[in-house]
Amino acid sequence: MEALDRATLAMVIDHTLLTPEATASEIIALCGEADELAVGAVCVSPNWVSLARKNTRISIASVVGFPSGNHVSGIKATEAAQAVSDGASEIDMVANLGWIASGEWSNIENEVAEVRRAIGTHVVLKVILETGLWSSEQIAAACKHSVSGGADYVKTSTGFHKVGGASLEAVRTMRNVVGVDIGVKASGGIRTTADALAMIEAGASRIGASATRVILNGMK
């Protein structure tokens, strides 16, 4: 991996606030910080997309089926379309984890495709797999079928599951499976510069983090 500078690292970070108790003032502050730090995107819950769009020049990402993934596919598609209408240009959808557990891969692929149809081809679509739950083989299959459904990125974690967030092993597996043309987003538990750089070294092309300032302040 070539050495990254602070600005380049900032551009691969999705500056994130997804806590259910987040307030309007906190979203506005997040957006101001995102502009100051020149990050790649701001990631907020669907109800905050309109407010975020008014308060930052940065791309807006929003979450769908969050955090459980157990929403009806049509609801996920509708939620995604609404977020795009409100100003999101990136969607991070949680896969149905029960389908991953039981190997119902056609359902995974079809659901991703349904959300893709709802948002169009111009919106970045990331699929969250909650990789801490799965074997390498399950992660690989989930990645393959997410990409077949139209995912631009596969993503490790919501950061809200008890199994924890991103791991280097999961990121390496994901990168090996999807190759160089699909993105890998590492998210959940990334709180230091060393964490972020290690994830990028392992194959991550995007980082989801709330500790963005701390991460960037650790860069020379």
C-alpha positions in Angstrom: 0.0 0.0 0.0 1.3 3.4 -0.9 1.5 5.9 2.0 -1.7 7.9 2.4 -1.7 11.6 3.3 -4.4 13.1 5.6 -6.5 14.5 2.7 -6.6 11.2 0.8 -7.6 9.3 3.9 -10.4 11.8 4.6 -11.8 11.2 1.2 -12.4 7.5 1.8 -14.2 8.1 5.1 -18.0 8.1 5.5 -18.4 10.4 8.5 -21.2 8.7 10.4 -23.9 9.4 13.0 -26.6 6.7 13.2 -27.5 6.6 16.9 -31.3 6.5 17.3 -31.3 9.4 19.7 -29.4 11.8 17.4 -30.8 15.3 17.3 -31.1 17.9 14.6 -28.4 20.0 16.1 -26.1 17.0 16.2 -26.7 16.2 12.5 -26.0 19.9 11.6 -22.8 19.7 13.7 -21.8 16.4 11.9 -22.3 18.1 8.5 -20.2 21.1 9.5 -17.4 18.8 10.7 -17.7 16.8 7.5 -17.1 20.0 5.4 -14.2 21.0 7.6 -12.5 17.6 7.4 -13.3 17.2 3.7 -14.5 13.6 4.0 -16.0 11.5 1.3 -19.5 11.3 2.6 -21.8 11.9 5.5 -23.8 8.9 6.6 -27.1 9.5 8.5 -30.4 7.8 9.1 -33.2 8.3 6.5 -35.1 10.8 8.5 -32.1 13.2 8.5 -31.2 13.1 4.9 -33.1 16.3 4.0 -31.5 18.2 6.8 -28.1 16.9 6.0 -28.5 17.8 2.4 -29.2 21.4 3.4 -26.1 21.6 5.7 -23.2 20.1 3.7 -21.7 20.1 0.3 -20.5 16.5 0.9 -22.2 13.5 -0.6 -25.0 12.1 1.6 -25.2 8.3 2.4 -28.2 6.8 4.2 -29.0 3.4 5.6 -31.9 1.1 4.6 -33.3 -1.8 6.6 -31.1 -0.7 9.5 -29.9 -2.2 11.7 -31.5 -5.6 11.6 -32.0 -6.2 7.9 -35.3 -7.9 8.6 -37.5 -5.5 6.8 -39.7 -6.6 3.9 -37.8 -6.2 0.6 -40.3 -3.8 -0.8 -40.0 -1.6 2.3 -36.3 -1.5 1.9 -36.7 -0.5 -1.8 -39.2 2.3 -0.8 -37.0 3.5 2.0 -34.1 3.7 -0.4 -36.0 5.5 -3.0 -37.2 8.1 -0.5 -33.7 8.7 0.8 -32.5 9.3 -2.8 -35.5 11.7 -3.4 -34.5 13.5 -0.2 -30.9 14.0 -1.4 -28.9 10.8 -0.7 -26.5 9.7 -3.4 -25.4 6.6 -1.6 -27.4 3.8 0.1 -26.1 1.4 2.7 -28.6 -1.4 2.9 -28.5 -4.2 5.5 -28.9 -7.7 4.0 -31.4 -10.1 5.4 -29.2 -11.9 7.9 -31.5 -14.9 8.2 -31.1 -15.6 4.5 -27.3 -15.5 4.8 -27.6 -17.9 7.8 -29.7 -20.3 5.8 -27.9 -19.9 2.5 -30.9 -18.5 0.7 -28.6 -16.8 -1.9 -31.2 -16.1 -4.6 -33.2 -14.2 -2.0 -30.2 -12.1 -1.2 -29.5 -11.4 -4.8 -33.2 -10.6 -5.6 -33.5 -8.2 -2.7 -30.4 -6.3 -3.7 -31.7 -6.1 -7.3 -35.0 -4.8 -6.0 -33.3 -1.9 -4.2 -31.1 -1.3 -7.2 -34.1 -0.9 -9.4 -35.7 1.5 -6.9 -32.7 3.9 -6.8 -31.4 3.6 -10.4 -27.9 3.0 -11.6 -26.5 6.5 -10.7 -26.7 5.9 -6.9 -23.9 4.0 -5.0 -25.3 0.9 -3.4 -23.5 -0.8 -0.5 -24.7 -4.0 1.1 -24.0 -4.6 4.8 -23.4 -8.2 5.6 -22.7 -8.2 9.4 -19.6 -10.3 8.7 -18.8 -11.0 12.3 -21.6 -13.6 12.2 -20.3 -15.7 9.3 -17.6 -18.1 8.2 -15.3 -17.1 5.3 -17.4 -19.3 3.0 -20.6 -17.5 4.0 -19.0 -14.1 3.6 -17.8 -15.1 0.2 -21.2 -16.3 -1.0 -22.9 -13.2 0.4 -20.5 -11.0 -1.4 -20.9 -12.8 -4.7 -24.7 -12.7 -4.6 -24.8 -9.0 -3.5 -22.6 -8.1 -6.4 -24.8 -10.1 -8.8 -27.8 -8.2 -7.5 -26.2 -4.9 -8.3 -24.1 -3.8 -5.3 -21.3 -1.4 -5.9 -19.8 -2.1 -2.5 -20.0 -4.8 0.1 -19.8 -3.6 3.7 -18.7 -5.4 6.9 -21.0 -4.2 9.6 -23.7 -1.9 11.0 -21.7 -1.3 14.1 -24.8 -2.1 16.2 -24.7 -5.9 16.4 -23.3 -7.6 19.5 -20.8 -9.6 17.4 -18.8 -6.4 16.8 -17.7 -4.5 13.8 -15.1 -4.9 11.0 -12.3 -7.4 11.2 -9.2 -7.5 9.0 -9.9 -11.1 8.1 -13.3 -10.3 6.9 -12.1 -7.4 4.8 -9.4 -9.6 3.2 -12.0 -12.2 2.4 -14.3 -9.6 0.9 -11.6 -8.1 -1.3 -10.4 -11.4 -2.5 -13.9 -12.4 -3.5 -15.1 -9.1 -5.3 -11.8 -8.3 -7.0 -10.7 -4.8 -7.8 -13.8 -3.4 -9.5 -16.2 -3.6 -6.5 -15.7 -1.5 -3.3 -15.2 -2.9 0.2 -16.4 -0.7 3.1 -15.1 -1.5 6.6 -17.3 -0.1 9.3 -17.8 -0.7 13.0 -15.2 -0.2 15.7 -12.7 1.8 13.7 -11.6 4.5 16.1 -7.9 5.1 15.5 -5.6 6.0 12.7 -4.0 2.6 13.0 -7.4 0.9 12.7 -8.2 2.8 9.5 -4.9 2.2 7.9 -4.9 -1.5 8.7 -8.4 -1.8 7.1 -7.2 -0.1 4.0 -4.1 -2.3 3.9 -6.4 -5.3 4.1 -8.4 -4.2 1.1 -11.0 -1.6 2.3 -11.7 1.2 -0.1 -14.1 3.0 2.2 -14.2 3.4 5.9 -17.3 4.1 8.0 -16.5 6.0 11.2 -17.8 8.4 13.8 -14.3 9.0 15.2 -13.2 10.7 12.0 -11.4 13.6 13.6 -9.4 11.4 15.9 -8.5 9.2 12.9 -7.3 12.1 10.8 -5.5 13.8 13.6 -3.3 10.8 13.9 -2.0 11.3 10.4 1.3 13.2 9.9 
